[in-house]
């Protein structure tokens, strides 16, 4: 319904001309916005690859769930790197044998998303879903993403029976992903099963794990915060191909690219929206994340800068964040040269 409403608005707009034909090459000598979506055609994909480089262009999504740092139970997790090497970069969720067995049984019987025919090759790309690994036997995960070797729980002085590691997902440290937990479980099942992980009993999931066909570029390596291509400022990318997830996110991202393309044509400086707004925070995330770990992201409050203080409850915190965003946007708009 949302997609149809957006399409109708564009079709009915007097200043928009829609030409329905296949584009196979991206013009490089004029201002253009590439917004070809998650199922970009093969010919256009090759043109984008020639423009960006093959190693910065992806054909599928295999992403682990992400939780907020503040929703983790820090009484149960400990910070350490395996064998104590280097900086203690991971939060570790230790399991007893009993906790592991319960988690394992719930994981293997959890409901999964049905795969479309064109998505079946994903699992042969060296990135198995955690539930598929688990089907190979109860010990498989203990030698894979849940291996405990090299980790000592400081509370017991012993190696746990199993460990799930959480890795910082953004520069601010407000988001953490569950390492090695790419999954095709239904979202409700992910919340149910992954909250059995010690320390994640009350986890707030800002993105669930996904494994699906999804064409997108490595935006941190390729794009400026204005959504311009770093090596050709005439070319903008927008929508899901930049690594944002969802209709509203793609539309807001497209508005940023559209405004900046128009400003470029008018000889004005492109805009960078404030990070206190979710529009600005999404643009910041997709253009400043670590390129090696980059995966698509939807809108969530974990992307915006934290207040630095605690609130009575999540509702109060989100209301304050929303009001701050509105104030920031109003101030930003007042200071734009029209």
HELIX and SHEET records of a PDB file:
HELIX    1   1 UNK A    2  UNK A   12  1                                  11    
HELIX    2   2 UNK A   42  UNK A   52  1                                  11    
HELIX    3   3 UNK A   54  UNK A   56  5                                   3    
HELIX    4   4 UNK A   69  UNK A   71  5                                   3    
HELIX    5   5 UNK A   82  UNK A   84  5                                   3    
HELIX    6   6 UNK A   97  UNK A  108  1                                  12    
HELIX    7   7 UNK A  117  UNK A  124  5                                   8    
HELIX    8   8 UNK A  130  UNK A  134  1                                   5    
HELIX    9   9 UNK A  141  UNK A  143  5                                   3    
HELIX   10  10 UNK A  187  UNK A  194  1                                   8    
HELIX   11  11 UNK A  219  UNK A  222  1                                   4    
HELIX   12  12 UNK A  239  UNK A  242  5                                   4    
HELIX   13  13 UNK A  247  UNK A  265  1                                  19    
HELIX   14  14 UNK A  278  UNK A  288  1                                  11    
HELIX   15  15 UNK A  291  UNK A  293  5                                   3    
HELIX   16  16 UNK A  301  UNK A  303  5                                   3    
HELIX   17  17 UNK A  314  UNK A  334  1                                  21    
SHEET    1   A 3 UNK A  32  UNK A  34  0                                        
SHEET    2   A 3 UNK A 232  UNK A 237  1                                        
SHEET    3   A 3 UNK A 228  UNK A 229 -1                                        
SHEET    1   B 6 UNK A  77  UNK A  80  0                                        
SHEET    2   B 6 UNK A  90  UNK A  95 -1                                        
SHEET    3   B 6 UNK A 162  UNK A 168 -1                                        
SHEET    4   B 6 UNK A 175  UNK A 182 -1                                        
SHEET    5   B 6 UNK A  57  UNK A  68 -1                                        
SHEET    6   B 6 UNK A 205  UNK A 207 -1                                        
SHEET    1   C 6 UNK A  77  UNK A  80  0                                        
SHEET    2   C 6 UNK A  90  UNK A  95 -1                                        
SHEET    3   C 6 UNK A 162  UNK A 168 -1                                        
SHEET    4   C 6 UNK A 175  UNK A 182 -1                                        
SHEET    5   C 6 UNK A  57  UNK A  68 -1                                        
SHEET    6   C 6 UNK A 210  UNK A 217 -1                                        
END                                                                             
